[in-house]
Amino acid sequence: MYAQMVKTDAPRVKSLDEMDPQERAFQERIDAGQKIEPKEWMPEGYRKTLIRQISQHAHSEIVGQLPEGNWITRAPTLERKAILLAKVQDEAGHGLYLYCAAETLGISRDEMYEQLHSGKAKYSSIFNYPTLSWADIGAIGWLVDGAAIMNQVPLQRCSYGPYSRAMIRICKEESFHQRQGFDILMKMVKGTSAQKALAQDALNRWWWPSLMMFGPSDDASVHSAQSMAWKIKQNSNDELRQKFVDQTVPQAEYLGLTIPDADLRWNEAKGGYDFGEPDWNEFFEVIAGNGPCNAERLGARRQAWEDGAWFRDALTAHAEKAARRAQPVAAE
Amino acid sequence: MASATATEAAVDRAAVFEFLLSMGDNALILGHRLSEWCGHAPALEEDIALANTALDLIGQTQLWLGLAGEIEGKGRSADDLAHHRDALEFRNLLLTERPNGDYGKTVMRQFLFDAWHYLCLTALRDSSETRIAAIAEKASKEASYHLERSRDLVIRLGDGTAESHTRMQAALDDLWPYTGEMFMNEASDAELAAAGVAPQPASLKNGWDALVAEALAEATLKKPVDGYMHKGGKRGVHTEHLGYVLAELQFLQRAYPGATW
């Protein structure tokens, strides 16, 4: 997942009759369930919306390395360390994959980094929360990757070919990530009382931020309506959040942990859970840069980029030298 | 004919145990250092490659320390050995615990180590102790890839810009005094070599010199003269840095004694 509140530049969704013939033909292809490929004509708004969404998604994967990387060196066993390394490596790989998908829309990876570092592009609010104990690594896998899967499964059917194909591959790895998170907590709740307390504390801190990952209710959002018309988005934020809660509550019960929501109860009539409203003021503060770790996360990414400039320059310089050396030989 | 029971017969178990610790500890401590980079590398491809290399090294740690525990015969697992020994019981080379420094220093440390690691593991594929040979068979494939990558980066950065050249030369000069330890024979090494369990460390020196000299020449870097060489890691006398590595690495096991994870 990791795309929240993606804007579309649309004042409202046009009907087919209002579209010029080219745009109408495009919309009809989407309505017929056809995939749009990089070299084909597309409305500028469609292109820009996808760039915003895919780059935000990619940035989230990259920034997401930081809270989990925070515990690789302190993982409790060699096996847990190896699994976490593999997971974080997968996520960096997802980032790479997604940057490549965005590049097919005519933006370079360096431009996307520039937008991240300047604050113009966003990444998921969730990665601005700290990982304070080993149980947080379990909670991230279980809840954060669980929420991400809710969002990403429908994205496999997204109208843009490269994004859709990237998501098919990413989803396979995400479900492994979710299982490893659940497994970490499973072991902890069966362990000592101190371990169980850590697990409950992690759930207390990660539950609401996980629900916020889906973004505020977007039933009245023109951006969401446009994204849905373009089949970039398939479900409303509230639908996905409901699905996530319905799936997760029994898992928490299985773990013997308590979800920190006094309003949570089964609603027989709707066949799902009723639950409380996340604190959206907190969400908007985090989006505005005031979360517990915003400055550190973005600071770390900027620093890595700046400190690495000499490295990247050197590789470019070497490649140019090698090309020059190869030339006279080729001319002979 | 190689015998699985070489260690039960002629060779001193303690010597084999110490040797296995050194192999496992090198992988563990260097894997730890590489993990420190997570999310901070100069390019996304580097983040992926470092995590991949660290993952290989942690996997090797499990195998070496697992076998060490078996040979020791006191019921200690790989995790016990990784998380419940203090610095003086660690047998890793001082090179592996050197702080990361800038990315150039991390790459140079990796290359100097990989060149040795690859040669050592290649020799160990013929170990008379078949369990060692089996681990080396797997690990040498990984080390060969690590070496290919770090060697290539040393060449490209050495022969890149003036700044990258300066940084790589500084890294090389700084780390060089930590390379001699790889080839110093300890008392037990002769016994292990005689039994065909492991090569004499000094026997790897010529191959390493040639491999390193060739890459440094292509990187336009000046190979330092062999001068004073730091030592002690293989006997448990480490630098101050290892204590901090272990404080981090062993934190959970120490803070929650007896818990399983």
HADDOCK unambig.tbl for C-alpha pairs under 7 A between the chains (distance, minus, plus):
assign (segid A and resid 65 and name CA) (segid B and resid 38 and name CA) 6.77 0.50 0.50
assign (segid A and resid 65 and name CA) (segid B and resid 39 and name CA) 5.33 0.50 0.50
assign (segid A and resid 66 and name CA) (segid B and resid 38 and name CA) 6.99 0.50 0.50
assign (segid A and resid 66 and name CA) (segid B and resid 39 and name CA) 5.52 0.50 0.50
assign (segid A and resid 69 and name CA) (segid B and resid 38 and name CA) 5.47 0.50 0.50
assign (segid A and resid 69 and name CA) (segid B and resid 39 and name CA) 6.96 0.50 0.50
assign (segid A and resid 72 and name CA) (segid B and resid 35 and name CA) 6.56 0.50 0.50
assign (segid A and resid 73 and name CA) (segid B and resid 32 and name CA) 5.94 0.50 0.50
assign (segid A and resid 73 and name CA) (segid B and resid 35 and name CA) 6.38 0.50 0.50
assign (segid A and resid 73 and name CA) (segid B and resid 36 and name CA) 6.82 0.50 0.50
assign (segid A and resid 73 and name CA) (segid B and resid 248 and name CA) 6.56 0.50 0.50
assign (segid A and resid 73 and name CA) (segid B and resid 249 and name CA) 5.58 0.50 0.50
assign (segid A and resid 74 and name CA) (segid B and resid 248 and name CA) 5.58 0.50 0.50
assign (segid A and resid 74 and name CA) (segid B and resid 249 and name CA) 4.82 0.50 0.50
assign (segid A and resid 74 and name CA) (segid B and resid 250 and name CA) 6.79 0.50 0.50
assign (segid A and resid 74 and name CA) (segid B and resid 251 and name CA) 6.40 0.50 0.50
assign (segid A and resid 74 and name CA) (segid B and resid 252 and name CA) 6.96 0.50 0.50
assign (segid A and resid 76 and name CA) (segid B and resid 252 and name CA) 5.53 0.50 0.50
assign (segid A and resid 76 and name CA) (segid B and resid 253 and name CA) 6.18 0.50 0.50
assign (segid A and resid 76 and name CA) (segid B and resid 261 and name CA) 6.48 0.50 0.50
assign (segid A and resid 77 and name CA) (segid B and resid 79 and name CA) 6.05 0.50 0.50
assign (segid A and resid 78 and name CA) (segid B and resid 58 and name CA) 6.73 0.50 0.50
assign (segid A and resid 78 and name CA) (segid B and resid 62 and name CA) 6.75 0.50 0.50
assign (segid A and resid 78 and name CA) (segid B and resid 79 and name CA) 6.31 0.50 0.50
assign (segid A and resid 82 and name CA) (segid B and resid 55 and name CA) 5.58 0.50 0.50
assign (segid A and resid 82 and name CA) (segid B and resid 58 and name CA) 6.23 0.50 0.50
assign (segid A and resid 82 and name CA) (segid B and resid 59 and name CA) 6.86 0.50 0.50
assign (segid A and resid 85 and name CA) (segid B and resid 51 and name CA) 5.96 0.50 0.50
assign (segid A and resid 85 and name CA) (segid B and resid 55 and name CA) 6.04 0.50 0.50
assign (segid A and resid 86 and name CA) (segid B and resid 55 and name CA) 6.80 0.50 0.50
assign (segid A and resid 89 and name CA) (segid B and resid 48 and name CA) 5.42 0.50 0.50
assign (segid A and resid 89 and name CA) (segid B and resid 51 and name CA) 5.75 0.50 0.50
assign (segid A and resid 89 and name CA) (segid B and resid 52 and name CA) 6.86 0.50 0.50
assign (segid A and resid 92 and name CA) (segid B and resid 44 and name CA) 6.87 0.50 0.50
assign (segid A and resid 92 and name CA) (segid B and resid 48 and name CA) 6.10 0.50 0.50
assign (segid A and resid 93 and name CA) (segid B and resid 48 and name CA) 6.80 0.50 0.50
assign (segid A and resid 187 and name CA) (segid B and resid 261 and name CA) 5.86 0.50 0.50
assign (segid A and resid 188 and name CA) (segid B and resid 261 and name CA) 6.40 0.50 0.50
assign (segid A and resid 191 and name CA) (segid B and resid 259 and name CA) 6.52 0.50 0.50
assign (segid A and resid 191 and name CA) (segid B and resid 260 and name CA) 6.61 0.50 0.50
assign (segid A and resid 192 and name CA) (segid B and resid 259 and name CA) 6.51 0.50 0.50
assign (segid A and resid 300 and name CA) (segid B and resid 40 and name CA) 6.87 0.50 0.50
assign (segid A and resid 301 and name CA) (segid B and resid 40 and name CA) 6.78 0.50 0.50
assign (segid A and resid 304 and name CA) (segid B and resid 40 and name CA) 4.94 0.50 0.50
assign (segid A and resid 304 and name CA) (segid B and resid 41 and name CA) 5.97 0.50 0.50
assign (segid A and resid 304 and name CA) (segid B and resid 42 and name CA) 5.61 0.50 0.50
assign (segid A and resid 305 and name CA) (segid B and resid 42 and name CA) 5.75 0.50 0.50
assign (segid A and resid 307 and name CA) (segid B and resid 42 and name CA) 6.87 0.50 0.50
assign (segid A and resid 308 and name CA) (segid B and resid 42 and name CA) 4.01 0.50 0.50
assign (segid A and resid 310 and name CA) (segid B and resid 164 and name CA) 6.43 0.50 0.50
assign (segid A and resid 311 and name CA) (segid B and resid 42 and name CA) 6.81 0.50 0.50
assign (segid A and resid 311 and name CA) (segid B and resid 164 and name CA) 6.84 0.50 0.50
assign (segid A and resid 314 and name CA) (segid B and resid 157 and name CA) 5.71 0.50 0.50
assign (segid A and resid 314 and name CA) (segid B and resid 160 and name CA) 4.31 0.50 0.50
assign (segid A and resid 314 and name CA) (segid B and resid 161 and name CA) 5.08 0.50 0.50
assign (segid A and resid 314 and name CA) (segid B and resid 164 and name CA) 6.02 0.50 0.50
assign (segid A and resid 315 and name CA) (segid B and resid 156 and name CA) 6.07 0.50 0.50
assign (segid A and resid 315 and name CA) (segid B and resid 157 and name CA) 6.54 0.50 0.50
assign (segid A and resid 315 and name CA) (segid B and resid 160 and name CA) 6.19 0.50 0.50
assign (segid A and resid 317 and name CA) (segid B and resid 160 and name CA) 5.22 0.50 0.50
assign (segid A and resid 317 and name CA) (segid B and resid 161 and name CA) 6.13 0.50 0.50
assign (segid A and resid 318 and name CA) (segid B and resid 156 and name CA) 5.65 0.50 0.50
assign (segid A and resid 318 and name CA) (segid B and resid 159 and name CA) 6.21 0.50 0.50
assign (segid A and resid 318 and name CA) (segid B and resid 160 and name CA) 4.54 0.50 0.50
